[in-house]
Amino acid sequence: MTLTGRALELFHLGEGPPDQLKRFDTIGLDLPRVDGLAKVTGAATYAAEWPVEGLVHGAVVDSAIARGIIKSIDVSAALATPGVLAVVTHDNAPRLAGYPEKGAGFPLTGEGGLGEVRQPLQASEIHYGSQSIAVVIAKSAEQARFAASLVTVDYVAEVPETDMDRASRTTKPEAFSGGEPLQRDGASVEAAFERAPVRMVREYRNPVYYHNPIEILASIASWEKRDGVDHLMLYDTTRSVDMLRDVVCHSFGLPKAQVQIVSKFIGGAFGSKAWTFHNPLLVALAAKVVGRPLRLEWRRQQIYSIGGHRPAQRHIMRIGAQADGRMLALHHWTRQHSSMVSGYTEYGSRMTKMMYAVPELGFTNELAHLNLPSPSVMRGPGFLTGGWALETVLDELACELDIDPIELRLRNHADIDPDSGLPFSNKHLLDCYARGAERFGWDARPAKPGERHAGRDLVGYGMASAMHPAAQQEASAEVTLHADGTASAKSATHEIGNGAYTVFRQIAADGVALPMEKVTFDLGDTNFPAAPPTHGSLTTATVGPAVLDAATDAVEKLKLIAGNDKASPLYHVKPARIAAGVGRLHLVDDVAVGEDYATILVRAGLTKVTGKADVKPGLERMRYAFYSFGAVFAEVRVDPQTGVVRVARLCGVYDCGRLINPRTARSQLMGGMIFALGATLTEEAVFDPVNGLPVVRNFADYHVPSFGDAPEITIEVLNIIDPHVGELGAHGVGELGTSGVPAAIGNAIFNACGVRLRSLPYTPDKLIEAKLYG
């Protein structure tokens, strides 16, 4: 097994083979975030902070039932309150077109769709608890919120459905997000399972999880007449400005030229701001009614109803294997809940279908439609929970056969993608196993549960594989060289904490061969070149090539200008013989012959030259399977008297192509690991099974990890460039850090105390119920 580099303390960036060194100077440098100072000093402008003149404020009224219809709404007391300007309900709201079926190429409605089939304030039906049913508009946020409490509603209530296992309506969507198949069943899988000498069936369950970003959902909508035509300016927390514009234009019947969406900074999302859950439409609709610019910030409690969430899931894993641990059959059955108006399906078997070399592989994904709020994508959709089930059942198989968990994975290692049959574009998972085992000290793993102690605590080691698709989509960018010797770049992508302002500035700087301090990058505006939603850990790999190509295009245009200028030392020199470096064009074979960008532009009478690029994934996407991989290791301490689990160490070694900026990548990977730590040990949302209303609605009850919960974390990245994803050779890293962590911790718990927990989160009561104490 070949290792790729030497270790550094806490974070290591592998050097990669020497022939991978390219023309880049700034790409790959460990640089601080260029927007960091603005964020920590309050200078960064988030959605609710835009200084719009004449702003009024809104507050949303939530339904008090989960199923039924609104018989009547009495808004008289609210309207009589000082400062109140209007109350918008389904009775007086403007009519909207039906929610669009697609947006930015994704299905938004129907089975497998990402949104809801309904539009806000268009009908009296109640589909889930705390559904938004009215907007109160007032001169201040306090007046609006108080008046909202005075709205009284008369309902015709029905008994809600809240039990996933007793749903009267179940469906089996065919595809996830309009692409990957969600169903693959066949008699051959069952037959192979029955023939296998070793058979294992295990059930795992995970609860509802909520995103809980620091910045809550917020929108400012401003309508104005320009030449007698309606124009909408919408500042929103969306991380999909182009998709949101499509939805708004469709809903209000407007052309794209009459709608502008701006989202310059996003205070976290984890999936919650990728799709439109009616909140910006609700604000735009209410602003149109009142005829004033309107700001609406949802309260934290309301996010537990209308902000999306990871659905609860039930997984049944069936493994048929040989005595040596080689799998012969594997089937992953998942049932999850959705709402009555959504078909969103979290793909529970996304990792199962491609991770290991299994001759007979099947999967099933079912939806149980309930009177609960609509779920949505959440960081690591399908990988965090479905991967937890897969990597846990593999550990159970390893323990039953008395095989080292790493060795079991080596015996089932897939050299080609079992799902597509294609070779992997860049897979070095074996290196991740070997390097992770070395760094973590896997050889010291207790041979049997209960064997090692630290004081009264039981100590255990666990590991799991990690993966995430290395996705790419179409994107556009512009890069402009200015006559003052600077450059500016832009694309309608998003800064969500991923370091977009920094990494795209690095890419643009290298593309135009200028120092980074002379380059700017702007984003988050539908007036900029189009970009896809920031989701799926694809932003850097998608927008980066567009920025690089646009920068290259700008330089090539400058070469033509110089080559056609008789006063230039590069006159009549072919572009192929001209190179760019440190703000100058010069001969490839003689650096001294050339001149700086500013001189070329000024002499040509130009203030700027702009390069453009529209980049689509190439044919390579049809020839290879694109994934990132990793190995995660955990050390836990289990108190046998209280059942409290403490994670002492986490170690992750990852193979995710070239890192554009090691500092922002480390932040993303570590953040993902801590995010998954919360899902493993503390986070869980609960709905009242009788009335369907959310019980957990705040940080007092929904326990996200704090600084004190974070263990020692070691991260290493191999930094081996993927030659099939373009010149940058980069994969996304944002969600990869979440993968493998819950299983590694759960497997370590079993190694510590011999108790196998099969439902998340791993709370003390579950260990106590297993009679661990005493």
N, C-alpha and C positions, 0 to 999 in steps of 0.2 A: 504494500500500500504506500503510495507516494504522497508525502506531505508537501504543502505548497510554500511554507515560509517559516520564519522563526517567531517566537512569541514575544509580545510586549505586555507590560502589566495592564490588566483590565480590558484593554482594547487593542487588537492587532489587525493591521491591514496587510494581507499577504501581498508580496511584490509582483507575483505573476511572472511568467516567462519573459526573458529580455526582449524577444521579438514582438511583444505586445506593446512596447513603448511607441507612442504615436507622436504626432506633431503638437500635442497639447502641452501648454505650460501652466494654465490655471486650473483646468479640469484635473481632479484628483487631489488638489490641495486641501488641507484641513483648515478651513477658513471660518471665522465667526459669521453669524447671520447678519446680513446687511440691514435688515429691518429690526434687529434685536433691540437697539436703543429706543426706536420709536415705540415698540411694544411695551417695554418696561417703564417708559416715562409717560405713557398715555398719549403720545403724539399720533399713534396709528388710529385711523378712523374706521370703526366698525359700523355695522349696518344701522344701528339705532342712534348713531352719533352725528350723522350728517346735519349741518346747520341749515335746514330748509326754512325759509321765511314763511311765516303765517301758519306754523305747524299746530295741529290739534292732535288729540290723543284718543286712543281707543282701548276698550276692555271687552273681553269676550265672556259671554254667558255660556256655561256648560250645562248639558242635560243632566238631570238627576236620576234618570233611568237608563237602562241599557237596551231596552227593546220596547217598541210601541210607536205611538204617534203623538204629535203635539196637537191637543184639542184647541187650545187658545193660549196666547201670550199677552199679558197685561203689562204695558210699558208706561202707563200713565204716571206712576210714582217716579220712575226714572226720568221721564221728560220734564217733570216739575222740579227736579233738583237743580240748584244753581250751577251754571256752567255747562249744562248738557245741551248739545246741539242737535242730536238725532239718535235714534235707535233703529238699527237695521235688522230685520228678521226675514224669514222666508216669505212673509206677507208683502213686504215692500221692497225687497232686493231686486235689482235689475236682473233680467234673465241672461244666463250664460249658455253658450253652446255646450253640448255634452263633452265630458272630459275626453281629450284626444286618445286614440288607440296607441299612438306611438309618439316618441320624442327622442331626438338625437339617435335614432336607429333602434331604440329600446321599446319593447311593448310596455305600455303604461296601464292598460286595462285588460281584462280577460284573465284566463287561467295562466298563471306564471307571470302576470304583469306586475309592474312595480308600484302602481298607484291604486286609486279607488275609482270605481265606476261612477260615483256620484260627484256632483259639484256642490260647493258650499252654499247654504241658505237658499236652496232651490225647491225644497220639499219639506213636508212635516214629519217624515219618517225618522225614527231614531234607530240606529244600527248598533251602537255601542255606548257604554257609559262615558259621561263627560264629553260627549260630542258637542262641537261648537254650534250653538243654535241662535245666537244673536250677538251683535256688536253695539256697544254703547259708546258714543263719541262725545267728548267734552273738551273744554279748554285746557284742562290739566289731566294728567294721568290719575291723580288722586280722585278728582271729581268723577272721572269715568269709572274707576274701579268701585267707588262707593255706589254710584247709580246702578251699576250692574247687579249689585246685591239686592236692589229693590225690584228687579224684574221678577214677576211671578208667572209660573207656567202651569197650565192644567194639562195633564197627560192622560192618554188611554194606554195604560201599561200592560205589557205581556210578560210572561215568565221567560227570562233570557236563557239561552244555552251557553254554558260555561265549561263543560267537561269535554275535553278532547277525545276521550275514549267512548263518549256516548253521543257524539254529534249526529244529528239527523241528516246532515248533508256533508258528504265527503267527495273529494275529487282527486284525480291523478293528472296534474298538468304534464304536458308532453315535453316542455323545454324550459330551462332556466334562462330567464332574461332574453328569451327569443333565440337562444343559441343551443347550448349543450343539452342533450337529451336527459330527461329526468327518470326514465324508466328503461330497464334492461332486464327482463325476466325470461327464463327459459327452462324447459325440463332438463336440459343438460346440466345446469348448475345443481339442481336438486339431486339428480342421479349421481353426479360426482361426489356430492356431499354424503349421500347414503353409502357409497362404496368406500369412502375414506376410512382408514383404520382408526384415526383419531377424529372425533367430532366434538364440537363445542358450540353451544348456543348461549348467548348472554344478552341481557337487556340492560340498557343504560338510559337515563333520563336527565335532561337539563332543563332549568327553569326559564322563565322570561328574564331577559337582560335589557337594561336601558343604557343609552349612549352617554347621557349626562355630561355633555361638554360644558366648559366654563361659560361660554356665551350661549344664552338661550335664544330661541327663535325670535326674530324681530324683523320688521319691515317698515319702510317709509314709502308711501305711494303719493305721487303728485301728478295730477292731471292739469293740462293747460291746452288752450286753443292756439294753434298756429295756422294762420291763414284759413280759419274756420274749421280746422280739422283737429280732432282729439289726439293728443300725444300723452303718453304715460311714461313718467320717470319713476323707476322702482329701485330703491336700495334694499337689498335683502341679504339674509345670511346664507343664501344658496351657494352651493359649490358646483352649480351647473347653470351659468348665466345663459348660455345659448339654448339649452333645453327649456329653461323657465320662460325665456322669451317666446319659444315656440308654443308653449302651453298657454301663455297669456294671450298671444295673438289669436290662437284658435278660439279660446274661450270668449274673448271680447269682440271677435270678428275684425281684428286690426291687421294691417300689413306690418311687416317687420320694421319698416322705416319709421313707424309711429310709436315704437316701444324701445326703451333703453333700460337695460338692467345693469346695475353696478354692485360689485361685491369685492372690495379691495382687501379686506382682512376678515378672516373667519376664526373665531375663538374656539376651535375644535369642533368636531362633528361625529367622527367614528361611524359615519353612515347616515346620521340623522338629517343631514342637510343636502343629501345627494338628489333626492326626489321631492316632488312638490306635494306636500300633504295639505293643500288648500290654504295654508296660512298666507302666502303672498296674494293669492287670488281673493281671499277674504278681505285683506287690507285694501287692495285695489278697488274692489267692489264697494266697500264702505266709503272710501275716499271719493268715489264718483257720486255717491248719494249725497254726501255732505258738501261737496264742492270746495273742499279745502285739502291741503296736504295733510296726510294722516300718518301718525306713527303708532305702531302697536307692538309692544313687547309682551310675549306670553310669560306668565308666571311659571316658576319651576314646577309647581304642582301640576300645571296643565300639560307640561311636556310628557307626563306619564299617560296621556290620553291621545294627543294629536301629533306627537313627534316621532312616531315609529319606535320599534324595539325588535330585539331578536326573539323570535317565537320560541315557546316551549317545544321541546322535541322528545320523542320516544324512539330509541334506536334498538333494533334487534339485529345482532351480529351472529351469523352462522359461518363457522369455519370448519372445513374438512381438510385434514392434513395427514401426511405420513408421519411415522414415528420419529423421523429425524427433523421434523418441524417444517418441512417444505409443504406449502399449502397447495391443495388440489382444487378446492372450491371455496368461494367466499361470496356471501350475499349480505348486503346491507339494506335493511328495511327501515324507513324513517316515516314517522307520522308527526306532523306539527299542526299548530293551530293557525288560522288566518281569520280575518273578519268576514262578515257577511257581504261586504262590498269590495273585497280585495282577493286577488288570486296569487299574491306574492308567495313564493316557495323558496325557503332557504335550502339549498342543495346539500342535504346531509351526507351524501356519498361522493362529494367532489374529490376527496382525497382517496377514498377507497378504490375508485375506478381506475386510478393510474399509479398508485404508489408501489405495488409489489407485483412480481411475476406470478400470477395465478392463472392456470389454464382455463378454469371455468369461473367467470366473474359475473355477478348480477347485482342489481340494485333497484329499489322501489322507493318512490317519494310520494306520500299521500298528504292531502290537506284536510283538516277538519275545520269547517266554517262555523265560527262561534260569534256570539254577541260580545266580543272583546275588540279593543282597538286594533287597527291594521298594523301588522308587523312590517318591517322593512329590512333592507340590507344593514348589517352591522359588522364592524371590523372583523375580517376573516370569515365572511359568510360561508357556512358549510364546513370550513376547515377547523375553526376553533372547536365546535361541538362535535361534528361528525368525525373529525380527526381525532378528537379525544376518545370517542367510542372505538375507533379502529386501533389506535395505539395502546389502548387499555386492554382490549381483547387479545392483542398480540402478546402483551406482557403476561396475561393469564395463560396463554398457550405456552409461552417460554417457561413459566413457573411449573406448569403441569408436566412438561416434558423434561424439566431440569436442564434447560439450555440457557446459556447466557443471553439476555435480551438483545445485545448487539449482534451476537452470533446468529440468532434467529433471523434478524433482519438481513444479515449478510447472505444467508442461505436463500432468502426470498427476494434479493435485490433484482430490480428490473433494469435491464440494459436498454430496452426499448419501451416506449409507452404502451402499456397493456391496453389502454383505451383506444388509441388510434392506430397502433402498430407502427408509428413513426419513430425514428431515432430522436433522442433528446438533443436539443440544440447545444446544451452546455450543462453537463451533469457531473458533479464531483462529490456526490454524497458519501462515497466511501472515505474520501479524505476528511469529510466533516465528522464521521464516526470516529475515525482514528485520532484525529486531532482533538476532538472533544473528550474522548476517553483519556487521552494523555493529560490534557489541561485540567480536567476535573479530578483525576485520580480514581478512575473507575475500578482499577485493580483492587482498591481497598474496600469495595462494596461488600457489606455483610453477606455472607453466604446464605444465612437463614434469618427469617424475621425474629426480632427480639434478641439478636445476638450482640448488638452494640448499644451502649448507653452513654449519655452525657449528663451526669447527675442522675436525676430520676427520669429524664426524657429518654425515649427510645429513638435511635438514629437510623435513618434509611436512605438509600440511594435509588434513584429512578432515572430512566431516560426515555426519549421518544424521538421519532423522526418528525421533521417539519418540512412543509412545502407551501408554495403559493404559485399560481400561474404567473408567468412573465408576459403579461398582456401588452399589446400595442393597438392603438387606433389611429384614425386619421386626425391630423391637426395642421394648423396653419400658423405662420408667424411673419412678422416684418422686422427688419433690422435696418436702421438708417445711419449712415456716416454723415456727420455734420462738418461744415467748413471750419469750425473751431477746434477740430481734432478730437471730438468726442463721438460717441455712438449711443444710440438708443434702440431698444428692442421692445416688442410687445406681442402679446397673444392673450386671447380671452380665457386663460386658465385661471387657477385659483391658489391663493396662499392660505393653507389650512393648518399651518404648523409644520408643513412638510419641507420648508426651506425653499419654496419656489422662487422667491425674489433673489435668493443667493445662487442657487444652482444654475438657473437660466442666465443669470448675469455672468457666471463663470463660463458657460458654454458660448454665450455671445462674445465675450471678451476674446476667447481663443479663436472663434470663428472670424473675427475681424482683426486679429493680431494687435490688440490694444491692451494696455494695462487695465485691470479690472476697475480701478478708480475712475477711469474715463468712460465707463460704460454704465448705462442704466437699463433697468427692465421694468416694464409695467404690465399689469394684468387686470383681470376681473371686470371687464367692460364689454358689452355686446357690440360696441363700435369697433372693437379690435378684431384681428383675424380669428377665425373660429377655432375652438378647442373643445374636446369632449369633457364630460363631467370629471371632476377629480375624485376618482373612486377606483377600486380594484388595483391599487398600487401600480398604476400605469402612467401617471402624469409625467414623470421624468423621462421614461422610455418613449413616450408618445410626443410630447411637446419639445423635448430636447433635440431630436433630429430636425424638427421644423425650424427651430431657432438656429441651429448650426447651418442648415442649408440656406436659410435667409441671409445669414451673415456672409456665407460664401458667395451668394448671389450679389450682395452689395459690393464685395471686393472685386468680383469679376466685372461688374459694371464700371467700377473705378479703373480697372486695368484698360478697358476699352476707351475710356475717356483719355487716359494718359497716352495710350497707343495712337490716338488720332490727333494728338496735340503736337504741332511742330516744335513748340517751345519746350517740350518735355524730353528729358534724357531717355525716356522709354518710347519715344516716337517710332512707330512702325515695328515695335517688338511684339511678337505674338504673345497672347495671354499665357500660354503654357510655359513661356520662358521668363515669366514675371512671378515673383514670390512676394508675400506680405510678411512684415515683421516689425513689431514695435511702432506701429502707426506709419509705416513707410511701405512703398512699393519699390522693389529693387530687382535687378537681374538675378536669376537663380544662381548663376555661377560667378557673380560679382556683386557683393552686397553694397559696395561703394557707389555703384551706378544706380541711382534712383532718387526719389523725393518723397516727402511726407504727404499724407492724405489731404491736409488742409491746403497745401500749395496747389495740388492738382485741381481741387474744387474751385478755389478762388480764381485761379487763372482761367478756368472754364466758365466763370460767371455763375457758378452754382452755389447754393447754400447747403445742399445736401444731395445724397444719392441713396435710394432705398432699394433694398433687396427683399424679395418675397419668396415664400416657399409654401407649398401645399404637399404634405407628405402622407403617403398611405403605406401601410404594411405591405411588404413585397411578397413575391412568390415563395420566399423562404418559409413563410407561415404555413404553406401547404406541404412543405417537405420535412419539417421538424416539429417536435412537440416542445413547447417553451414553458419551462418551469424554473423556479428557484427552489433550493433545497437547504436543509439544515439538520443539525442534531442538537437536541436540548437535554441537559442533565440537571438534576435537582437533588439537593440534600435537605431532608426535613428532620425536624425534632417533634416527636409526638409525646405529649404528657399523658401517661396512662391513667391518671386519676381524673383529669378534667376533660380529656379528649381534645384539648387545644393543639392545633397543628401550627408550627412555625417553620417557615422556609428559611433555612440558613444560607443556602447558596443556589444560584442559578447560573448555568454556563451554556451559552449558545455559540455554535460554530456554523457559519452560513456560507453558502455558495450562491451569489446573486449578481454575477457579472461584475463589471467595473463600478466602483463607487465614484460618483462625481465629486462628492464632498464627504469625507469620512466623518466629520463632526456631525453634520445633519443626519447622516445615515445611522450613526451610533445612537443619536437621540431617538430616531424613529424605531430602531430595533429594541432599544431599552424600554421605550414607552410601550411598545407592543407587548413585551414580556410582563411589565407591571400591569398593563391592562388585563392580560390573561390571568395574572395572579389574582386579581379581584374576582374574575369569573370563577376561579377555582375554589376560593376560600370564603368569600364574603357576600358576593352580590346575588340578589334574588328578589324578583318582583312578585307580588301576590295580588290576585283579584278576589273579591268576595264571591264565593261560589253561588250565593243566593241571588244577589242583585247585580253582579257583574261589574261593580264599580271598583276602581283601583284602591287598594288598601295602602300600599307602599307608594308614597308620593313626595318624598323629600330625602335629604341626605342624613337625617336622623335615623331613618329606617332602611334606606338603601345604602349599604356600606361599601363605598369605593376605597381602594387602598390609599393609605396616607403615607407620608414620608417614612414614618416609623415602621410601616409594614414591609417596605422594600428591603429585600435581602442583599447580600453581596452579589453583584451581577458581573459576570465576565462575558465579553462578546469578542468574537474573532470572525473576520470576514476574509475569505480566500482571495478575493479581488482578481479572479480569473475572467478576462474579457470574453463575453459571448460573441463569437465572430458572425453570428447570423441575425443580429438585431440592429445592424447598421454600424457606422463608424464609432459611435459612442460605446457600444458593447455593454450597455447598462440595463439592468432589470430594476423594477421597483422594489422597495424594501419596507414600505409602511406597515403592511399587514403580516409580513413574514414572521416578525417577532412574536406574534400571538400564537402561532402554530406550535403544537407540541408541548406547550407549557402545562396545561391542565393534566395531560396524561403523564408527563414526567413526574409531576408532584404526586398524583394519585398512585403511580407505581412505586414511588419512594415511600409513601405511607404504608403500602403493603409490605415493602421490604423492611420497614421499621417495626411493625407491630402485627403483621399477619392478617390485617383486616382489609378486605377488598370492598371499597365503596364504589357504588355504581350509579350514584346520583349526585349531581352538582347542585350547590357548592358543598365542599367538604367541611361542614360545620361540626362543632363539638358534639351536638346532640346525636349525630349519626354514629359517631364513634362510641359514645356512651351506650346507645341502643345496641351496639354490637358487643356489649359487655367487655369493652376493652379495659375499663377501670378495675382496680383492685388487684 
